[in-house]
Amino acid sequence: MRILLLQDHIYLPSYGGGVKANRMLLEALAARGHECAAVTPAFAPSAGPANDGEFREEMERRGVVVRERAGVSSYRFGGVEVDAVRSSSPDEVREHVEQRTRELAPDWVLVNDDKRRVLLTGALAGASGDRIVLLLQTITNMPFGPLAVAPSEEQTLRMREVRAIATISAFLQRYLACYGRLQSTVVRLPIYGDGPFPDAARSDGRYATIVNPCLEKGVDVFLPLARALPEVEFAAVRGWGTDSALLRTLEEQPNVSVFEPADDLDDVLASTRVLLAPSLWPETFGYIVPEAMLRGIPVLASDIGGLREAGLGAATLLPVATLERRNGHYVGRPQAIGPWRSALQTLLADSEEYARRSRDARAAALAFVAEARAERFESFLAELGGPR
């Protein structure tokens, strides 16, 4: 099959869970003999190169050869042909999507989220709707329902023109059915690879770790927790939401170590004792939760949204005060960290409880990953029967 992915975010580096999931899916499909390509932005100031110079440095560091043409930097990575569009103009992005779709004549066009509402329009201009599959990963990017950041009746109508919709969680599947009257299929993406997955859990390990500390991901739980437990070492992996002011605050906290983002978090997880996922907004799934659990690392996660699903019945789910929407923006509310402090102290003080949680987490995650394979997505496409 010829498969073209269209996504809102850069392809390399792939720091965020959704971006990495897309890349791992395409690379796995390419390894299975399919012809895979992607059209993505070239720049992402908060999570990757911000300009041409930084883009060139990133590619050189990875040993990637880039072919330049008007407005586009093309390269091959992991068996996938990538067009990185340098322009941020919606019209120019849409035109390139349409042009590339016509050139490749793919069997399937995968449209991921489409936050700016240009990818699906370009895809529909370059291919018939029965060759387009929506691959949806971010619930707040949906154009309808109470969680929509940017509602759009026009985009909702466009979503009805596609052949099928794949979602990464039952949480998002229910949302699509309830608020968009759209049917979808939950397909687990092969973001974690084939393993083996080292058992990194240690009750005497070093850090209680958060990934991408920011308002949405629960820094209002993380920082008070670190301040309340000065004897505990905490770690924060900088992400797209960690702005410069917050970064300074984290660095000033004496028991918090700050790490740079990476495609592969093995090194961070190897020194992680407990993973903290205190998100305050509705995570669609929460890829980092099973990733930590695969290594036997116990997880404390918010009891909201898709994190309940990502916990696989083995994470400790704890209450949070979810963010409020005011004038189109999320704002925080006071957080009660007592349950988080108690749960973390129990894991740190009770080695038997830690070992039990670790065993349960690893067993659940290994069973989950056995289902999250490229073959499943391949079968999903095959069962659609090809374009009509």
LINTA-V972734 format. One record per residue. N is the residue number from 1. RES is the residue in one letter. SS is DSSP state (H for helix, E for strand, L for the rest). PSI is psi in radians with two decimals (NA if undefined). NEAR is the number of other ideal C-beta (glycine too) atoms within 10 Angstrom. Layout:
# LINTA-V972734
((N | RES | SS | PSI | NEAR) (N | RES | SS | PSI | NEAR))
This chain:
# LINTA-V972734
((1 | M | L | 2.58 | 15) (2 | R | E | 2.15 | 13) (3 | I | E | 2.24 | 24) (4 | L | E | 2.19 | 29) (5 | L | E | 2.33 | 25) (6 | L | E | 2.13 | 27) (7 | Q | E | 2.71 | 24) (8 | D | L | -0.37 | 21) (9 | H | L | 2.79 | 20) (10 | I | L | 2.75 | 23) (11 | Y | L | -0.75 | 25) (12 | L | L | 2.37 | 23) (13 | P | L | 2.77 | 19) (14 | S | L | 1.37 | 22) (15 | Y | L | -0.73 | 24) (16 | G | L | 2.72 | 24) (17 | G | H | -0.78 | 25) (18 | G | H | -0.72 | 24) (19 | V | H | -0.79 | 26) (20 | K | H | -0.68 | 20) (21 | A | H | -0.75 | 23) (22 | N | H | -0.79 | 27) (23 | R | H | -0.79 | 25) (24 | M | H | -0.63 | 20) (25 | L | H | -0.87 | 24) (26 | L | H | -0.74 | 27) (27 | E | H | -0.69 | 18) (28 | A | H | -0.69 | 23) (29 | L | H | -0.68 | 23) (30 | A | H | -0.70 | 20) (31 | A | H | -0.39 | 12) (32 | R | L | 0.18 | 13) (33 | G | L | 0.08 | 9) (34 | H | L | 2.61 | 19) (35 | E | E | 1.93 | 16) (36 | C | E | 2.45 | 24) (37 | A | E | 2.85 | 22) (38 | A | E | 2.58 | 22) (39 | V | E | 2.14 | 27) (40 | T | E | 2.93 | 23) (41 | P | E | 2.75 | 19) (42 | A | L | -0.47 | 27) (43 | F | L | 2.58 | 17) (44 | A | L | 1.52 | 21) (45 | P | L | -0.55 | 10) (46 | S | L | -0.19 | 14) (47 | A | L | 0.64 | 20) (48 | G | L | -2.81 | 23) (49 | P | L | 2.42 | 21) (50 | A | L | -0.20 | 13) (51 | N | L | 3.12 | 11) (52 | D | H | -0.76 | 13) (53 | G | H | -0.80 | 9) (54 | E | H | -0.60 | 15) (55 | F | H | -0.81 | 21) (56 | R | H | -0.72 | 15) (57 | E | H | -0.73 | 11) (58 | E | H | -0.77 | 17) (59 | M | H | -0.71 | 19) (60 | E | H | -0.68 | 11) (61 | R | H | -0.56 | 10) (62 | R | H | -0.05 | 12) (63 | G | L | 0.51 | 7) (64 | V | L | 2.27 | 15) (65 | V | L | 2.19 | 10) (66 | V | E | 2.36 | 16) (67 | R | E | 2.10 | 10) (68 | E | E | 2.39 | 12) (69 | R | E | 3.07 | 8) (70 | A | L | 1.90 | 7) (71 | G | L | -0.02 | 15) (72 | V | E | 2.39 | 19) (73 | S | E | 2.04 | 19) (74 | S | E | 2.51 | 17) (75 | Y | E | 2.92 | 18) (76 | R | E | 2.27 | 14) (77 | F | E | 2.24 | 19) (78 | G | L | 0.54 | 15) (79 | G | L | 0.13 | 16) (80 | V | E | 2.34 | 22) (81 | E | E | 2.14 | 18) (82 | V | E | 2.28 | 25) (83 | D | E | 1.95 | 24) (84 | A | E | 1.91 | 21) (85 | V | E | 2.14 | 22) (86 | R | L | -0.42 | 16) (87 | S | L | 2.54 | 16) (88 | S | L | 0.03 | 11) (89 | S | L | 2.15 | 11) (90 | P | H | -0.71 | 13) (91 | D | H | -0.73 | 10) (92 | E | H | -0.65 | 15) (93 | V | H | -0.81 | 23) (94 | R | H | -0.73 | 20) (95 | E | H | -0.72 | 18) (96 | H | H | -0.67 | 20) (97 | V | H | -0.81 | 26) (98 | E | H | -0.80 | 17) (99 | Q | H | -0.81 | 16) (100 | R | H | -0.63 | 24) (101 | T | H | -0.72 | 23) (102 | R | H | -0.70 | 11) (103 | E | H | -0.82 | 12) (104 | L | H | -0.47 | 18) (105 | A | L | 1.00 | 11) (106 | P | L | 2.69 | 23) (107 | D | L | -0.65 | 17) (108 | W | E | 2.36 | 20) (109 | V | E | 2.10 | 31) (110 | L | E | 2.08 | 24) (111 | V | E | 2.04 | 26) (112 | N | E | 1.93 | 24) (113 | D | L | -0.97 | 23) (114 | D | L | 1.01 | 24) (115 | K | L | -0.67 | 16) (116 | R | L | 0.02 | 15) (117 | R | L | 0.65 | 17) (118 | V | L | -0.45 | 20) (119 | L | H | -0.80 | 26) (120 | L | H | -0.66 | 23) (121 | T | H | -0.82 | 20) (122 | G | H | -0.68 | 25) (123 | A | H | -0.75 | 31) (124 | L | H | -0.47 | 20) (125 | A | H | -0.46 | 14) (126 | G | H | -0.21 | 24) (127 | A | L | 2.76 | 21) (128 | S | L | 2.65 | 14) (129 | G | H | -0.45 | 17) (130 | D | H | -0.01 | 15) (131 | R | H | 0.13 | 22) (132 | I | E | 2.31 | 28) (133 | V | E | 2.23 | 23) (134 | L | E | 2.28 | 24) (135 | L | E | 1.71 | 24) (136 | L | E | 2.28 | 26) (137 | Q | L | -0.26 | 23) (138 | T | L | 1.90 | 22) (139 | I | H | -0.57 | 25) (140 | T | H | -0.22 | 17) (141 | N | H | -0.08 | 21) (142 | M | L | 2.55 | 26) (143 | P | L | 0.26 | 21) (144 | F | L | 2.91 | 19) (145 | G | L | 3.00 | 15) (146 | P | L | -0.30 | 10) (147 | L | L | -0.03 | 18) (148 | A | L | 2.19 | 19) (149 | V | L | -0.63 | 15) (150 | A | L | 1.44 | 13) (151 | P | L | 2.53 | 12) (152 | S | L | 1.93 | 15) (153 | E | H | -0.62 | 9) (154 | E | H | -0.77 | 10) (155 | Q | H | -0.64 | 18) (156 | T | H | -0.74 | 18) (157 | L | H | -0.68 | 10) (158 | R | H | -0.65 | 21) (159 | M | H | -0.40 | 23) (160 | R | L | -0.16 | 11) (161 | E | L | -0.15 | 13) (162 | V | L | 2.92 | 20) (163 | R | L | -0.73 | 19) (164 | A | E | 2.89 | 18) (165 | I | E | 2.24 | 22) (166 | A | E | 2.34 | 21) (167 | T | E | 2.77 | 23) (168 | I | L | -0.05 | 28) (169 | S | L | 2.72 | 23) (170 | A | H | -0.49 | 14) (171 | F | H | -0.84 | 22) (172 | L | H | -0.65 | 25) (173 | Q | H | -0.79 | 19) (174 | R | H | -0.68 | 12) (175 | Y | H | -0.78 | 26) (176 | L | H | -0.73 | 21) (177 | A | H | -0.70 | 12) (178 | C | H | -0.82 | 12) (179 | Y | H | -0.37 | 16) (180 | G | H | -0.11 | 18) (181 | R | L | 0.76 | 10) (182 | L | L | 2.27 | 20) (183 | Q | L | 2.52 | 10) (184 | S | L | 2.96 | 19) (185 | T | E | 2.29 | 13) (186 | V | E | 2.13 | 15) (187 | V | L | 2.09 | 20) (188 | R | L | 2.22 | 20) (189 | L | L | 2.61 | 25) (190 | P | L | 0.92 | 20) (191 | I | L | -0.42 | 24) (192 | Y | L | -0.08 | 21) (193 | G | L | -2.93 | 15) (194 | D | L | -0.08 | 10) (195 | G | L | -2.89 | 10) (196 | P | L | 2.72 | 7) (197 | F | L | 1.95 | 19) (198 | P | L | 2.48 | 12) (199 | D | L | 1.78 | 13) (200 | A | L | -0.01 | 19) (201 | A | L | 2.34 | 23) (202 | R | L | 2.16 | 16) (203 | S | L | -0.35 | 18) (204 | D | L | 0.37 | 8) (205 | G | L | -3.05 | 19) (206 | R | L | -1.00 | 15) (207 | Y | E | 2.60 | 22) (208 | A | E | 2.01 | 25) (209 | T | E | 2.43 | 28) (210 | I | E | 2.51 | 29) (211 | V | E | 2.28 | 28) (212 | N | L | 1.03 | 23) (213 | P | L | 2.22 | 30) (214 | C | L | 3.11 | 22) (215 | L | L | -0.87 | 18) (216 | E | L | -0.65 | 18) (217 | K | L | 0.07 | 27) (218 | G | L | 0.55 | 27) (219 | V | H | -0.39 | 24) (220 | D | H | -0.19 | 21) (221 | V | H | -0.73 | 28) (222 | F | H | -0.89 | 26) (223 | L | H | -0.81 | 21) (224 | P | H | -0.60 | 16) (225 | L | H | -0.76 | 22) (226 | A | H | -0.67 | 24) (227 | R | H | -0.56 | 14) (228 | A | H | -0.34 | 14) (229 | L | L | 1.21 | 18) (230 | P | L | -0.33 | 11) (231 | E | L | -0.15 | 6) (232 | V | L | 2.42 | 19) (233 | E | E | 2.27 | 17) (234 | F | E | 2.71 | 27) (235 | A | E | 2.53 | 24) (236 | A | E | 2.14 | 28) (237 | V | E | 1.96 | 22) (238 | R | L | 2.46 | 21) (239 | G | L | -2.91 | 19) (240 | W | L | -0.46 | 19) (241 | G | L | -0.02 | 16) (242 | T | L | 1.62 | 22) (243 | D | L | 3.04 | 13) (244 | S | H | -0.66 | 7) (245 | A | H | -0.77 | 8) (246 | L | H | -0.66 | 17) (247 | L | H | -0.75 | 14) (248 | R | H | -0.71 | 10) (249 | T | H | -0.75 | 15) (250 | L | H | -0.76 | 22) (251 | E | H | -0.45 | 12) (252 | E | H | -0.28 | 8) (253 | Q | L | 2.05 | 16) (254 | P | L | -0.46 | 8) (255 | N | L | 0.35 | 15) (256 | V | E | 2.17 | 22) (257 | S | E | 2.35 | 17) (258 | V | E | 2.27 | 16) (259 | F | E | 2.63 | 16) (260 | E | L | 2.68 | 9) (261 | P | L | 2.79 | 19) (262 | A | L | 2.69 | 13) (263 | D | L | -0.65 | 13) (264 | D | L | 2.11 | 10) (265 | L | L | 0.29 | 20) (266 | D | H | -0.76 | 12) (267 | D | H | -0.72 | 10) (268 | V | H | -0.79 | 20) (269 | L | H | -0.51 | 25) (270 | A | H | -0.43 | 14) (271 | S | L | 0.21 | 16) (272 | T | E | 2.28 | 27) (273 | R | E | -0.77 | 24) (274 | V | E | 2.38 | 25) (275 | L | E | 2.36 | 26) (276 | L | E | 2.22 | 31) (277 | A | E | 1.21 | 27) (278 | P | L | 0.76 | 23) (279 | S | L | 2.50 | 26) (280 | L | L | -0.02 | 24) (281 | W | L | 2.97 | 20) (282 | P | L | 1.59 | 21) (283 | E | L | 2.39 | 29) (284 | T | L | -0.65 | 27) (285 | F | L | -1.29 | 29) (286 | G | L | 1.25 | 27) (287 | Y | H | -0.56 | 23) (288 | I | H | -0.43 | 26) (289 | V | H | -0.99 | 30) (290 | P | H | -0.51 | 26) (291 | E | H | -0.75 | 24) (292 | A | H | -0.75 | 29) (293 | M | H | -0.55 | 30) (294 | L | H | -0.52 | 24) (295 | R | L | 0.22 | 21) (296 | G | L | 0.21 | 24) (297 | I | L | 2.10 | 26) (298 | P | E | 2.58 | 28) (299 | V | E | 2.34 | 28) (300 | L | E | 2.07 | 24) (301 | A | E | 2.74 | 25) (302 | S | E | 2.49 | 27) (303 | D | L | 1.06 | 14) (304 | I | L | 2.73 | 20) (305 | G | L | -2.49 | 22) (306 | G | L | -0.17 | 22) (307 | L | H | -0.51 | 27) (308 | R | H | -0.69 | 20) (309 | E | H | -0.76 | 20) (310 | A | H | -0.45 | 27) (311 | G | L | -0.23 | 23) (312 | L | L | 0.45 | 18) (313 | G | L | 0.08 | 10) (314 | A | L | -0.22 | 21) (315 | A | L | 2.74 | 28) (316 | T | E | 2.05 | 19) (317 | L | E | 2.28 | 18) (318 | L | E | 2.67 | 23) (319 | P | L | 2.58 | 13) (320 | V | L | 2.80 | 24) (321 | A | L | 1.92 | 14) (322 | T | L | 2.73 | 16) (323 | L | L | 2.63 | 19) (324 | E | E | 2.61 | 11) (325 | R | E | 2.10 | 14) (326 | R | E | 2.11 | 8) (327 | N | L | 0.70 | 5) (328 | G | L | 0.08 | 7) (329 | H | E | 2.63 | 10) (330 | Y | E | 2.39 | 15) (331 | V | E | 2.60 | 10) (332 | G | L | 2.86 | 16) (333 | R | L | 2.80 | 11) (334 | P | L | 2.42 | 8) (335 | Q | L | 2.40 | 20) (336 | A | L | 1.89 | 13) (337 | I | L | 0.00 | 22) (338 | G | H | -0.88 | 11) (339 | P | H | -0.62 | 16) (340 | W | H | -0.76 | 26) (341 | R | H | -0.78 | 16) (342 | S | H | -0.78 | 10) (343 | A | H | -0.71 | 17) (344 | L | H | -0.76 | 24) (345 | Q | H | -0.65 | 13) (346 | T | H | -0.81 | 13) (347 | L | H | -0.66 | 20) (348 | L | H | -0.48 | 19) (349 | A | H | -0.44 | 10) (350 | D | L | 1.74 | 13) (351 | S | H | -0.56 | 12) (352 | E | H | -0.75 | 8) (353 | E | H | -0.72 | 14) (354 | Y | H | -0.82 | 22) (355 | A | H | -0.69 | 14) (356 | R | H | -0.81 | 12) (357 | R | H | -0.66 | 25) (358 | S | H | -0.81 | 23) (359 | R | H | -0.79 | 15) (360 | D | H | -0.73 | 17) (361 | A | H | -0.84 | 28) (362 | R | H | -0.73 | 22) (363 | A | H | -0.77 | 14) (364 | A | H | -0.71 | 18) (365 | A | H | -0.68 | 27) (366 | L | H | -0.69 | 16) (367 | A | H | -0.68 | 11) (368 | F | H | -0.80 | 18) (369 | V | H | -0.49 | 21) (370 | A | L | -0.40 | 10) (371 | E | L | -0.31 | 10) (372 | A | L | 1.34 | 22) (373 | R | L | 2.68 | 17) (374 | A | H | -0.54 | 20) (375 | E | H | -0.58 | 12) (376 | R | H | -0.72 | 13) (377 | F | H | -0.68 | 22) (378 | E | H | -0.77 | 18) (379 | S | H | -0.66 | 12) (380 | F | H | -0.80 | 15) (381 | L | H | -0.74 | 21) (382 | A | H | -0.65 | 11) (383 | E | H | -0.28 | 9) (384 | L | L | -0.31 | 17) (385 | G | L | 0.20 | 9) (386 | G | L | 2.82 | 12) (387 | P | L | 2.47 | 14) (388 | R | L | NA | 9))
